[in-house]
Amino acid sequence: MTVERQGPGDNGEVGKDEHRCIEAASYPLNTHDTENYSTSDYDDEGEHPRPAIEVGDTRRRTGILIHPASGYGSTIGCINLAGHLLDANSDFSLSDSTRRVIDVINDLKAFNGGTLPAGNGVPIARCHLVVRDVAAAGVAVAPHAMAAAMAFEALAQAQPVGNPVPFDTEASKSGNKWGSSETGGLHGTRQKFDDGSIVIDATEALSATRSDGLDATLSATQHRVEKDDVVTVVQMNYSYRNRILPNAMLMRVAADFPAQVPAGFTATAVRSVGASQFGKKDREDEGTGSPLMGLIQTNSDVFGASIKASAMARAFGAGWKANPQRLNALIEVLFPARNRLVRVPLVDVGPHEDTDERSYPEVDLTLSCDEFLGTHGQARVKYRILLPS
């Protein structure tokens, strides 16, 4: 478990002044080397310098570290590691906390071929700290975060088979009169394990400009775990408004919707509709979703989908634009022709409205979903929305 200061997370002046914890986001990890804390030259018995890893890109917050502590000490902005804690009043051991930080450092070394870069503030390749704000995300995220955590925990017991191989997807540029966007594609590794699972870790450089003033870049990450024809996808930093996307789940064999709705959700009625593809490689789309859905860069490899505005009103009510459920809900799309299913977040609003539902789709799929399902840009699908209860 981890110990931090109070929330809500804030990387700005207020967070700095009030000593809050850092915001929910995906942060690059760096080495650290000062008199009190070090990633390489540390004391392993509690004396200074203690072992530590630096958290990068924290804006107005500086010196944010993952390091050991005992009780309430050196905690402002930083993250301390501990064993099981009952509540916020629980104490923890410095020796145990030190061992846990050293274990993390050693794991990062193993992941990077046995060494970490020397120096202070030097990036550790392909390694990120993912912070999720449970209070803000609500129960909608919990079942999927738990499922992913269980998958990753099981994976920890498996052994790699051979060396990791490169994993890459294509770059893409798109634009129209409202803006433009670009992705360099995912770049990372694909590793097989002796329990039959496959893990993909990759990052994606994104950029976008919009006529409403957006001009920004993102460094998105994906962690995919596939086992027994089910793929769990943790995808971070696809939003220009810091929206945390619920995890996606992809099923290679699904004759129907899962009989059991995930805990914390209720399902809408199933609809049979047309589906189209948008986002990456869509040359008529500027490549970012509606601000109402967190400004997700859809010109990317994100797993997501959208439904048209009338369908949003049907699922979330007439006031759907202000209903917080829309950001934590999931959509399940089944392609009966191939018996495949995706359970993904809603990342935009669309397609456009049309009176003749037979000639115009109700669901839009990102390229990653379209390719997984095999719908090839246009197909008849079934879908339902999973609403947070």
Order of alpha helices (4+ residues) and beta strands (2+ residues): beta-alpha-beta-beta-beta-beta-beta-beta-alpha-beta-alpha-alpha-beta-beta-beta-beta-beta-beta-beta-beta-beta-beta-alpha-alpha-beta-beta-beta-alpha-beta
